Amino acid sequence: MHPTSPIPDVVRDVSGERLAAAAGIGAGIPVLAFDVGGTDIKSALFDADGTAVGLRRTPTPTGGADSPARLIARLQELADELRAQHPHLAPAAVGLIVPGIVDAEAGVGVFSSNLGWRDAPLRALAEDAFDLPVAFDHDVRTAAWAEHVIGGARAYQDAVVLIIGTGIAGTLLFDGRPYTAGGYAGEIGHSPIGDWPCPCGARGCLEAIASAGAIARRYAEASGRTPDGAKEVIALAASGDEIAARVWDEALDALALSAAQLTAVIAPEAIVIGGGLSRAGGALFDELHARLVDRLSFHRIPALVPAELLGNAGILGSALIARALVEGER
Amino acid sequence: MHPTSPIPDVVRDVSGERLAAAAGIGAGIPVLAFDVGGTDIKSALFDADGTAVGLRRTPTPTGGADSPARLIARLQELADELRAQHPHLAPAAVGLIVPGIVDAEAGVGVFSSNLGWRDAPLRALAEDAFDLPVAFDHDVRTAAWAEHVIGGARAYQDAVVLIIGTGIAGTLLFDGRPYTAGGYAGEIGHSPIGDWPCPCGARGCLEAIASAGAIARRYAEASGRTPDGAKEVIALAASGDEIAARVWDEALDALALSAAQLTAVIAPEAIVIGGGLSRAGGALFDELHARLVDRLSFHRIPALVPAELLGNAGILGSALIARALVEGER
């Protein structure tokens, strides 16, 4: 339901390896942060300067009936290793973000098909395990909030953050805070704009035509050749390949239509775009702006700006919510 | 930009006549309320029981360079007449709502093409004229808020109110309050969902295919005969007229697509529909629900409910904001 973006360059190391240093989160209390994904967990300590130390990625334990307990046990091991390596750092809180349907207020992982849980009381389990206050939230929403606090959305109080990768995940920020509607808001990837089939069961979803995954798949279907991701399709389109040009043109039109609807209905000051597709740069941002202006009239055209935190938005956000929990800033 | 709905039955009296009694707003301080439209002004005193007394409709002074001053002078005359007729009633605040682009915080009518003003300091002018606190806001937003406080949206904190009449006006209610984004949010009538031309200059606007006005116009264009409004087109569709059936079917599909997008993106608990088209009853609400369910998958389907205050929503909302200003409830 909340598709994840391809891992960007900055964190493409293999399991268990140290990752390139994440951008800092600024001075404050030291915290321990986890970003739990369907295939791996990112973990790090953040020191009083806000620098991530020991940032690394390790596999997520496979699902099953006891998956919440096994996940928490694994997080404890990771924490023990981090604490052993950095004995001078005493975290005062823990950040824990997970995918799927999340009830952040109740501290419950309501459902995750990848991780195999249903109504898992993850915050309570983590609080017991760490004996520390635990900030718990949804991964994509937290990453979007990090973009607001220290990334591409920081100049805007009202923004939409779109992560366009394998799928398309959206987060609405109103007055600088994620708007969730009980976890149902922001499904821009599964907002219908046409009539093509979508694996989710609905028709005409944006994600099925404009995600990086869909662009690569649609080019492969039309050409009979599997491209090296959407970025090759975009490069082929620029060099005159007609099939690639059509696939990319249709993706841009779909994104522009969706952006036009967001503009008319919720009128964000900015649409912040991250994920693999955002690396297309001007080929994406300039084209999208031109098509958006062309579609609308009296509306207030939002700024279209790239996300800045890339694959680190989740772990940085996890650290930020841990800090905010103790410092009461959120 | 914010089209008004056709005047519903309950207030169809001609200029200067008393109107049928509006629903009450409940007990509280007495207030004086105005709902200023492009062609007429509704005015009333509300007593301590919340009942409108002296509710009537009179023509709006025609526009021009001095239109704000002339409007305020006219409101003063209306207030004097009301006070003379009801000397026992001493209003403690004034509600004033106007169409166009409104900066409610600054108390300024930013622009109204019908009323001929630009950056008119209406709240300050009214405060000087009445020597009372003046609550000032946008007409459609205030009417939608009234639906939340005492009308069809009162069971819902997160709702979209759609007034479908000559045009389509939308208001977003988040946590029970209108979300405005500086006055740009809620333009659901001018959110693009296709490629047909719209008089606003954009392409594919919902209003150009699914408003009551568009339904009547499109039937007239296709059949060569002018119908008695959308309601005749809907009746003709039910009785087997093929042109009417196609026009109505296309309007329903467009409304369902737009509702599906609202559901995916902002996930309201309810979509509250008012204006002339809402009187179609089951032909609208049941059909729309079926098409909305058909378009979506995992999404949380909102309740589709009729607005209850009809043409009185504006004057009731005006009285409610006047009360809230003094009682600090908003």
Chai-1 contact restraints between the chains, C-beta under 6 A:
chainA,res_idxA,chainB,res_idxB,connection_type,confidence,min_distance_angstrom,max_distance_angstrom,comment,restraint_id
A,D158,B,A181,contact,1.0,0.0,6.0,A-B,restraint_1
A,A181,B,D158,contact,1.0,0.0,6.0,A-B,restraint_2
A,A181,B,A267,contact,1.0,0.0,6.0,A-B,restraint_3
A,Y184,B,A267,contact,1.0,0.0,6.0,A-B,restraint_4
A,Y184,B,R300,contact,1.0,0.0,6.0,A-B,restraint_5
A,A185,B,I266,contact,1.0,0.0,6.0,A-B,restraint_6
A,A185,B,A267,contact,1.0,0.0,6.0,A-B,restraint_7
A,E187,B,A264,contact,1.0,0.0,6.0,A-B,restraint_8
A,I188,B,V265,contact,1.0,0.0,6.0,A-B,restraint_9
A,H190,B,A264,contact,1.0,0.0,6.0,A-B,restraint_10
A,S191,B,Q261,contact,1.0,0.0,6.0,A-B,restraint_11
A,S191,B,A264,contact,1.0,0.0,6.0,A-B,restraint_12
A,S191,B,V265,contact,1.0,0.0,6.0,A-B,restraint_13
A,P192,B,A260,contact,1.0,0.0,6.0,A-B,restraint_14
A,P192,B,R295,contact,1.0,0.0,6.0,A-B,restraint_15
A,C200,B,S297,contact,1.0,0.0,6.0,A-B,restraint_16
A,G201,B,S297,contact,1.0,0.0,6.0,A-B,restraint_17
A,A202,B,L296,contact,1.0,0.0,6.0,A-B,restraint_18
A,A202,B,S297,contact,1.0,0.0,6.0,A-B,restraint_19
A,A260,B,P192,contact,1.0,0.0,6.0,A-B,restraint_20
A,Q261,B,S191,contact,1.0,0.0,6.0,A-B,restraint_21
A,Q261,B,Q261,contact,1.0,0.0,6.0,A-B,restraint_22
A,A264,B,E187,contact,1.0,0.0,6.0,A-B,restraint_23
A,A264,B,H190,contact,1.0,0.0,6.0,A-B,restraint_24
A,A264,B,S191,contact,1.0,0.0,6.0,A-B,restraint_25
A,V265,B,I188,contact,1.0,0.0,6.0,A-B,restraint_26
A,V265,B,S191,contact,1.0,0.0,6.0,A-B,restraint_27
A,I266,B,A185,contact,1.0,0.0,6.0,A-B,restraint_28
A,A267,B,A181,contact,1.0,0.0,6.0,A-B,restraint_29
A,A267,B,Y184,contact,1.0,0.0,6.0,A-B,restraint_30
A,A267,B,A185,contact,1.0,0.0,6.0,A-B,restraint_31
A,R295,B,P192,contact,1.0,0.0,6.0,A-B,restraint_32
A,L296,B,A202,contact,1.0,0.0,6.0,A-B,restraint_33
A,S297,B,C200,contact,1.0,0.0,6.0,A-B,restraint_34
A,S297,B,G201,contact,1.0,0.0,6.0,A-B,restraint_35
A,S297,B,A202,contact,1.0,0.0,6.0,A-B,restraint_36
A,R300,B,Y184,contact,1.0,0.0,6.0,A-B,restraint_37
